[in-house]
Amino acid sequence: MKILCHDQVIIEVRERSGVCGQNQNGRNSINQLGRRRPEMYKHLAKLYSSVLLDTILSAAEGENGFKNWPPNYDSDKATKVEVKLYIDTIDSVNEATMDFTVSLLLHLRWRDERLLSHHMQQSFQSQKKSFLEFDSQNIKRIWVPDLFFPNEKRASLSMTLSCPMNLRYYPFDKQHCSIQIMSFGYADDKIVLDWMNTTEPDTMDEDRPVIINENVELPQFEVTGRMATRCNKRYHQKSDNHSCIEAVFFLERNITYYVVQMYIPSILIVMLSWISFWLTVNSVPGRISLGVLTVLTMTTQSSSVNASLPRVSYTKAIDVWMSTCLVFVFCSLLEFAVVNVLSRKDSLRDFSIRRVFSIPKDVENGTREVREVTVPLDADPEDSGKKKRRRFAKRGIVYAMYLDVASRIAFPLIFVFFIMIYWLYYVNVKSIEERD
């Protein structure tokens, strides 16, 4: 006998040797009635099924009823409950709350020999019945497994379950989300949960213990596989293990969205900051505005990326990218500050870092007025007495221009090298995870 539990309960009686030949006359008379009066036969069969079902349920609810404890409760043999899981939809996978929402159908099967006595088995055979259907009210009158989901957060028409995630390689990560099913009131010496068809290695896809709807689609993930396993747990040191089974789903993140929405815009922002190297040394307002704009834009983009992620204590792959891009645009702004300092120096002969952080004594004493002097790059002296001063004045601007030219080459080369190292490393890590 087996009971299939989902929306209905079905009791199926398998034929045994020596039973089929009993009550042959009664069975022949009913068969003859079925051939002569099919409508009356259906009515009597339905009435007989109702009486037979009420007889079974009354025995389960009587004074010696057994609907409150599992089969084999008083013996050393545990009741085996086989489970089959059908995933209809996977609605969402949320990294911020580390959970996922699914709609599922749970199919249970177990043996309860207390429901049928020997004469009831003869009645099943005489009426050529192999099953009885239970509705939602009658199912409460027999014993059913008291299962629950340990990693469940909330449930209504669908179920939201916890899914701890490792985001170190985000958005190149692959996650494992699971559905755990466990017996609530009985330890594994009374109730043992197991998956259906686990002993048949060549079963078809529809006969596997965990089935996923082929039309399931996720916006950011792709379901690459599933696995049915066990996860026995102990709630207290003095208690026995509770039987637990687990369905694990392997999810791989699609990188296309992040390339379009994160990586390409950040590359363009870094390239935009390099325009400052092509402006003249005297373009102070334009270079400052460009540098500050790119820094603020990069900071805003980095904040928007992390707004949808949990505040973890480790560094993610996207953090490495955003932080490096922010360093590049900040260095572009810092390069202009150095260029501006060099362009205002008459000579670099006496230039030192110490003088950058000090004030000239004549300015400090008030004997010289401080003025901002702009030295044109193509300025010609009006008299020959200023040739030496002009040479020293141009020398500071020349060094500033050399720094701009070097930045035009160095910044792109270093950034391209970083991009190659970054993508080679994380794509290689992703390939290693796939092999494992």
C-alpha positions, 0 to 999 in steps of 0.5 A: 500500500502506498499513499501519495500526498499532494492536493489529494491522498490516494491509497493504492492496494497492490495485488498479492498472491492468493487473494485474487481468486477469492470471492470470485462469484461476487466479482463476476456478478458485479462485472455482469451488472457493469456490462448490463447497466453501466450507469447503475454500476458506476453509482454502486461503485461510487457508493461502495467506495464511499462506504469503504473509505468511511470504514477505513477512516473510522478505524483510524479515528476510533478508540484504538485510533492511530491517526496521531502517531506514525506507522511502526511507532511501537517497533524498532523499524522507522517509517520511510517517507519518500519525497518528490519535489517539483519546482514550478517557478523561481520568482527571485534571488535577492542578494541583499537579503540572501534568500530566494522565492519559489513555488513548489509541489511536494509529493509524499509516499509512505506505507501505512499497513494499519489502514487496511485489514485482510477483509478490506483487501479482499473488498478492493480486489472484488471491486477491481479497485486499486486506489481511493481518493482523499479530499482535503477534509478526509486527509485530516482523519489519518496520519500524515508526516509533519514536515517543515522547511528549516531554512524557510523565512516566510510562506503563503502561496509561494515560499521564501527560503534562506540562501547564504551567498558568497559574494567574493567573486560578484558578479562572476559568482555562482551560488548554491541555494537549497530547499531543506525538508525535515521531520518536525516531531519525530527523530530518525528512529521513527521517521526517515525521509528519503528521495524517490527513485534514488536507487535507479540511476538511469531514470528519466528527467520526469522521474527524478526526485527533484524536477524543475519546470523547463520554462523557469527563467531568472533575470540575473541567474541561470539554473545550471543543475540540481542535486538531491541529498541528505542533511540530518540535523541534531537540535540538542545534544540529548536528542537524536538526529532528525531526518532531513533531505535537501534539494540543492540548486546551482545558479550561475549569474549572467554577466551581460547585464553588469558589463553593460550597466557597470563595466562599460560606463566606468571605463568611459568615465576613466577615459573621460578624465584623460581629456585633462592631459590634452588641455593646456597647462593654463586651462585651470577651470576646465581641468579642475571641473573635469577632474572633480566631475569624474571623481564625483561620478565614479563615487556615485556609481560605486555607491549605487552598485553597493546599495543593492548588496549586503554589507559584507566584511570582505572585498568583492570583485566589483569593489576591486574594479570600482576602487581602481577606477576611482583611483585612476580618476583621482590620480588624473585630478592629482596630476593636474595639481602637480602640473599647476605647481610646476608651471608656476615655478620660475626655476626647478633648480632650487625646487624641493618638496619642503618648499611646497609645504612652506611660505616664502619669508618675504611673503610671510613678512609682508615685504612682497605682494602675492599675485597670480601670474599666468605665463603664456607658452608662446610669450616673447620678451620685449627686451634682451635683459629678461632672456635669462628670466624667461628661460627659467620661466619656461623651464617650469612650464616645460616640465609640466608639459612633459608630465602631461605627455607622459600621462597621456601614455602611462595612464592608458597603458596602466589601465589596459594592463589592469583590465587584462589582469582583472578579467583574466583572473576572475574569468579563470576563477569562474572556470575553476569553479565550473570544473569543481 
